[in-house]
Amino acid sequence: MTEQTPVLRLENIVKTFPGVRALDGVSFTVLPGEVHALMGENGAGKSTLMNVLGGIYQPDEGQIIVSEQPAVMTSPLEAKARGIMFIHQELSLAEELSVAENVYLGELPKKRFGLVDWDTLYARTDAILERLKVGFDARTRVGDLSIANQQMVEIARALTVDAKAVIFDEPTASLTDAEKVVLFEVIADLQRDGVGIIYISHRMEEIFKITDRISVLRDGSYRGTLHTRDTDEEAVTQLMIGRKLDLSRSESTHELGDVALEVRGLSCGHLFEDVSFHVRRGEVLGFYGLVGAGRTEIAETLFGLRDPSAGTILLDGQEIRIHSPVDAIERGISLVPEDRKGQGLVLGMNCRDNMTLPQVSDLTAGPFVSDGAEVAIFDQYRDKLDIRTPGWRQLVGNLSGGNQQKIVIGKWLSMHPNVLIVDEPTRGIDVGSKSEIHNLIRELAAQGYAVIVISSEMPEVLRVSDRIVAMYSGRVMRTFTSDDVTEDNLIQAISGLGDGAAA
Amino acid sequence: MSGLTKQNIGSFLARQGILVAFALFMIGFTLANGRFLDPDNVMGVVRSSAILGVMALGVTFVVISGNLDLSVGSMMSFSTIVVLDLHDKIGPTLAIPAMFALTLCLGALIGFLVGYLKLNSLIVTLGMLSAIHGLTLTWSGGKNMDIADKEATWFGIFGQGEIIGIPVPILIFALLASVLGLILAKTPFGRKVYAVGGNGTAATFSGIRRARVVFSCYLMSSFCVATAGLIQASRSMGSQNTVGQGLELEVLAAVILGGASLLGGSGTIFKTVIGVLILGFIQNGLLLVGLQFYVQYVVTWVIIILAVWLDIAAKRGKLWSPIA
């Protein structure tokens, strides 16, 4: 591999923003046919580097070399013309248009009088789709496709030109395990065609599965490149966060308390049916299943966002009815939602105001909100949860994902809930903060909170839960205790293979 | 310290553009006409801005909660006509509360449609603009409304009176601005308005009754409109059916000029007051330099466009950007 001409070389890239040295002399090289992982915590400079490469930012120093030709990326179009293609984490597709129109958006083939040449368009697109082995054709409306298939459309875009390097930014964030397999095949195909691939992801198991080399950024500077074969997760993590991770599972040594929440035969249309479980004080109950298995919907029902069609909910042995989040909060049921930015936080508000939002009506002195009471709560939970922010006036939108999540958790802890439901606690959060959140959840249980954790990541549920409810297609398949759970039987249960009889 | 590069100037203009533009206008007008900064003229501007200002205070709540209110102009005509008509029928003491009650009903209706039924506020209030105009004309039969005996009533005090030398409309504006300013900045309700406008879903997930907040904002807006209608009616003692026509855009211009985002979640009462004054001084300045009154309509439009442009420019810190 050493003899090959690199498809892409970054030399000593420096980019500063007012007050921040976002990239501090970053260099790395992508060879043809290699999958090169780019890793780093949120804020390490990955996005900035990719924006420099994509022509959105101009570097202050250093240069980009594509196939031994120095290149100045003046715009995203320039990058594309040089064969550098991006597949973004956030899909940027026009839902109302067809797959073909999306793939060739901006450069639709034309006939006389500037009319679109539909035949050519569909033929070309179908040819690309065939390479991707997808089950839809060029005429399909993008809005009708699943998220995974929409991702495939993004990838198809990258194949319209003779790509030299393709950058995948967190491509598996919204994919199921089966869909990932297809994605990895596509990547392998590109590899065989001699395309260089930059793969950005937080997920270690993927990195070790498909990449050849791993380059790590920390605080805007380049920390080294490792050969995937010769290294392990621990070494990469240490390079990324500059210290070792505490991965030990804190076994619950404390006594479990009474049953805080019990659910009997709960159904909500076809979203989930006949679901029963209970959670004790001091216990973490994990919910594991595929996307669409009905886990989030259960949480939303407990939080009063959906009305159940059957079944009962008991809080401390008393049957309760919950018709709105207001009801749920009054009874001490709290939800840290799945979509942190969309549902959990008002990004344009400061840290303190976000944290005290649910109880702002109670924090009054006379008719006005009491500044002192609010700041006191914020300070207490900032210290307790180790939230890193310059001060409470900081807008939440400026915090890292991990700190944002802690604000949401603090928001509910400060209300002293009976039951804390955490949906996808570490989605989009970097490795270092991830383990902090995991430890935090364990600690909360130790302090006597009843915690429900919903997660799509197996290592996560295994690590934080005392018991795990496995769901498949709206039904509880089996409830595992930490003694009888293994990765295998858990996977079987959530795939609908190992049914309840096994329990 | 970084020097004055082109980029820095651009970024400064993007952030403080409104104030810079306002300062330039003021300097220009002062140079063009010495009377511009005359205390009488300044007082006159504030006084004539009071009606617009009172309406803008209410609309500020609506805009921060993430909605629009295009019905305030036509609603103000309604309030004015109703209070003038009732004045001669049931006397001012009853006419004023009756007018407030009727106007609040209109606000409640809009609040119900936008808040509880979650209909798009642009469509609802645009429809109400026309519907309320029809209501006003039906009430008046299309005729102008006048108080028969203008000498015998104390009704003129709200529009023409003075207390310790300060015109009452200015006092009402100042009082209302202080009270509403405190409500928005300091009370739990105010905080909820920001939360609902900033991210309505997150507000719901935090146990805030979003519909109730939106409803209350429209109720406050209609209260402000009723107050503005009272000042208007009291000042002129008679009115056409179209007295408030077009004011909805000027009100919106003032609110945006003050820096409230049309997307909701940001803005303050203080900034709206600044926006109202900027608009008032610019319109006055245009008259003083001898331009026709009608030029104002065009200039108001230019100001709105400028304000909206600078609003997004401030968010991205650049005057122009290839990506949103």
HADDOCK unambig.tbl for C-alpha pairs under 7 A between the chains (distance, minus, plus):
assign (segid A and resid 325 and name CA) (segid B and resid 205 and name CA) 6.47 0.50 0.50
assign (segid A and resid 325 and name CA) (segid B and resid 207 and name CA) 5.04 0.50 0.50
assign (segid A and resid 326 and name CA) (segid B and resid 207 and name CA) 4.57 0.50 0.50
assign (segid A and resid 329 and name CA) (segid B and resid 207 and name CA) 6.72 0.50 0.50
assign (segid A and resid 342 and name CA) (segid B and resid 201 and name CA) 6.82 0.50 0.50
assign (segid A and resid 342 and name CA) (segid B and resid 202 and name CA) 6.47 0.50 0.50
assign (segid A and resid 343 and name CA) (segid B and resid 201 and name CA) 5.38 0.50 0.50
assign (segid A and resid 343 and name CA) (segid B and resid 202 and name CA) 4.12 0.50 0.50
assign (segid A and resid 343 and name CA) (segid B and resid 205 and name CA) 6.34 0.50 0.50
assign (segid A and resid 344 and name CA) (segid B and resid 202 and name CA) 5.07 0.50 0.50
assign (segid A and resid 344 and name CA) (segid B and resid 205 and name CA) 6.82 0.50 0.50
assign (segid A and resid 345 and name CA) (segid B and resid 202 and name CA) 5.54 0.50 0.50
assign (segid A and resid 346 and name CA) (segid B and resid 195 and name CA) 6.33 0.50 0.50
assign (segid A and resid 346 and name CA) (segid B and resid 198 and name CA) 5.72 0.50 0.50
assign (segid A and resid 346 and name CA) (segid B and resid 199 and name CA) 5.23 0.50 0.50
assign (segid A and resid 346 and name CA) (segid B and resid 202 and name CA) 6.26 0.50 0.50
assign (segid A and resid 348 and name CA) (segid B and resid 198 and name CA) 6.39 0.50 0.50
assign (segid A and resid 357 and name CA) (segid B and resid 206 and name CA) 6.60 0.50 0.50
assign (segid A and resid 358 and name CA) (segid B and resid 206 and name CA) 4.98 0.50 0.50
assign (segid A and resid 358 and name CA) (segid B and resid 207 and name CA) 5.81 0.50 0.50
assign (segid A and resid 358 and name CA) (segid B and resid 208 and name CA) 6.92 0.50 0.50
assign (segid A and resid 360 and name CA) (segid B and resid 188 and name CA) 5.60 0.50 0.50
assign (segid A and resid 361 and name CA) (segid B and resid 188 and name CA) 5.15 0.50 0.50
assign (segid A and resid 367 and name CA) (segid B and resid 187 and name CA) 6.29 0.50 0.50
assign (segid A and resid 368 and name CA) (segid B and resid 186 and name CA) 5.17 0.50 0.50
assign (segid A and resid 368 and name CA) (segid B and resid 187 and name CA) 4.42 0.50 0.50
assign (segid A and resid 368 and name CA) (segid B and resid 188 and name CA) 6.87 0.50 0.50
assign (segid A and resid 369 and name CA) (segid B and resid 186 and name CA) 5.69 0.50 0.50
assign (segid A and resid 369 and name CA) (segid B and resid 187 and name CA) 5.21 0.50 0.50
assign (segid A and resid 369 and name CA) (segid B and resid 188 and name CA) 5.84 0.50 0.50
